[in-house]
Amino acid sequence: MVRYLSLREAAIIACSPVAGKIFIPLRLNSTKEGKDKMKPTQVPKNPCFSSGPCAKHPGYSVEELKDTPFGRSHRSKPGKEKLAEAIKRTRDMLGLPDDYLVGIVPASDTGAFEMCMWSMLGCRGVDVLVWESFSKEWATDITKQLKLKDTRVLEAEYGKLPDLKKVDFKNDVVFVWNGTTSGVKVPNGDWIPDNREGLTLCDATSAIFAMDIPYHKLDVITFSWQKVLGGEGGHGMLILSPRAVQRLESYTPAWPLPKIFRLTKGGKLNKDIFEGSTINTPSMLANEDWLATLKWAESVGGLKQLIQRTNENLEVLEAFVAKNDWIHFLAETKETRSSTSVCFKVDLSDEKLKELIKTLEKEKVAYDIGSYRDAPSGLRIWCGATVEKEDLQCLCEWIEWAYNLVK
């Protein structure tokens, strides 16, 4: 009879001979060999966990784009119909108030938000809420480019929110709903009064289609196709309340506006933008991709199901953090924790963390999960509705393996 032993067992038995058996000491595995034995065998079906551009919807195929009107003008009847369809499907999916307008504009969410700040701000004071990279960019635009004097910047460090009770709604208020680079969101819209005097301008690009947003609390809402639903980049979506339209028609900024920022003609809103005409030439291929994405969203149950899928994905990550004491949410409280761009601190040096990220990429398990360049060192994992829960569960196993490997 032959039995293999560990070195520890062999050392003990060497001092106590046992008749009738032959013991062959087994050399201990090296650290790497031991950890390779714990290496997960399954990989995510889709390793794309980037926070923008985000993962395509499950089952995506370029065949879904076969009806793109290639070679046709965006101002042709088929072109305008396709753009108008994208606007209508977006409106219907979100369930916006009937008197809110939706338009397609240039330059992604950045372009949409910039054009609103440059077109609407300046006639009253401004409160800017800053707690991550993009909100800080908006504050820079307001204070250093537009150079608005009557401005208050309410700032908090990564992981926290500014004190929302200090916001003065006699002013225009500029903020992001979800901090894409910090993983911190506003908990709800209760802090925004219905009888506000100023406008609320909200960059909602990593929140819309994933979180409950009270649209009536917001006068300007912007987002981009490549975020929550995994569309293509380059185009922004602009949603305006009647109060925002009134501002555009009653106020003329003191500075010149470039063509792609102009939302009015002769002092009146250019309504063509909200009916399928665009300021400049859009990509009909990207528009078709957005239509395919919306059709998928409709097929899984619409906005309610998109939010539910996102919340269930977050629960996977919450369970993972609960069982591992070396990884922590950057967001300090559960109420303000993002359910899309989830940010983590990891108990590793920057060098070891980079090694972990590179290891997962080399294994084709996870792409682009490092924290944003201006954010604290850590991980950032997208878990919006186009990400499958099973892929996140698989990813968590790989992160644990990679952590033990590199530490």
PyMOL commands that set and color helices and strands:
alter all, ss='L'
color gray80, all
select helices_A, chain A and resi 7-14+31-37+62-65+77-94+108-120+133-145+164-166+215-217+242-250+259-261+271-274+284-299+302-323+334-336+350-362+389-406
alter helices_A, ss='H'
color red, helices_A
select strands_A, chain A and resi 2-5+22-25+101-106+126-130+151-155+172-176+178-179+184-185+200-203+220-224+235-240+264-265+268-269+327-329+341-346+379-382
alter strands_A, ss='S'
color yellow, strands_A
deselect
rebuild
show_as cartoon
